[in-house]
């Protein structure tokens, strides 16, 4: 099965016996959003600007063929699942605490599995 990685970096899937690298395709999917409202009370209390969560309104960077199997970020995968607008398989790297593999600096260098949405 061919899978196109639409994240900005390679995804390294590391298992006990091998590493499978999904190189970045050069095309990154991003969520479009509408900026929400300022929360005056919280802004005043904290002394920093506080806004409500953005409303996601679409995506930028998806392939034309909606049957393509893709790796995207978890927020993009959740959006695509919610909108039911993608026919191919949608995967994201499982970066949970027990699945992410980190170097000594704490940077993620790989994951143990993918999540299908």
Secondary structure, DSSP 8 states (H G I E B T S, - for coil): ---EE-SSS-EEEE-SS-EEEE-B-S---EEEEE---B-HHHHHHHSS--B---EEEEEES--S-TT--EE--HHHHHHHHHHT---S-EEEE--STTTEEE-TTS-EEEES-EEE-
